[in-house]
């Protein structure tokens, strides 16, 4: 049998250059590090998880107060008209009612809750007036209704 000769014997051996593959790997690593968002562990959040209460005292439930602003700018508190003068931005009747409500909830060791129902046709300034009255009464738990 005749011995076969290597047709590529006279050419140098090819070099394996892996530097482009390393560059691509580092670029992918940087991409995933930058785009990944880290989430806080549940223990890091300041949450009070539901559980069994060890206290024997029962809290008094305070009803929420609903403040409604109609299209003409009249402010109603729990269905009763409070302030109807659109030019008086201090809304004294509403402020007085909210301060009394905040004081009664403080006595009951509860947090005051206000629901503001503002009509879409109403003026935005009346909404700001109601928010200012809530701030004067130091009420921070405010919900908006549609």
NORGINOR-V958950 format. One record per residue. N is the residue number from 1. PHI is phi in whole degrees, -180 to 180 (none if undefined). Layout:
# NORGINOR-V958950
n = (N N)
phi = (PHI PHI)
This chain:
# NORGINOR-V958950
n = (1 2 3 4 5 6 7 8 9 10 11 12 13 14 15 16 17 18 19 20 21 22 23 24 25 26 27 28 29 30 31 32 33 34 35 36 37 38 39 40 41 42 43 44 45 46 47 48 49 50 51 52 53 54 55 56 57 58 59 60 61 62 63 64 65 66 67 68 69 70 71 72 73 74 75 76 77 78 79 80 81 82 83 84 85 86 87 88 89 90 91 92 93 94 95 96 97 98 99 100 101 102 103 104 105 106 107 108 109 110 111 112 113 114 115 116 117 118 119 120 121 122 123 124 125 126 127 128 129 130 131 132 133 134 135 136 137 138 139 140 141 142 143 144 145 146)
phi = (none -87 -83 -86 -97 -78 -72 -105 -65 -84 -98 -72 -70 -70 -93 -96 -95 -102 -64 -64 -69 -66 -61 -64 -62 -67 -64 -65 -62 -63 -59 -71 -68 -71 -86 -82 -104 -88 -102 -72 -72 -62 -70 -79 -82 -92 -112 -104 -79 -66 -171 -82 -82 -93 -85 -89 -78 -107 -80 -80 -84 -105 -73 -69 -102 -104 -109 -115 -116 -88 -60 -84 99 -75 -103 -112 -116 51 88 -104 -66 -110 -130 -120 -84 -70 -82 -89 -82 -81 36 -66 -68 -63 -61 -64 -63 -69 -65 -67 -64 -65 -67 -69 -71 -67 -66 -85 54 -125 -103 -69 -127 -116 -114 -103 -114 -106 -70 -64 -85 -73 -78 -67 -65 -66 -63 -65 -62 -66 -63 -65 -65 -65 -67 -64 -85 59 -101 -113 -93 -121 -120 -102 -109 -105)
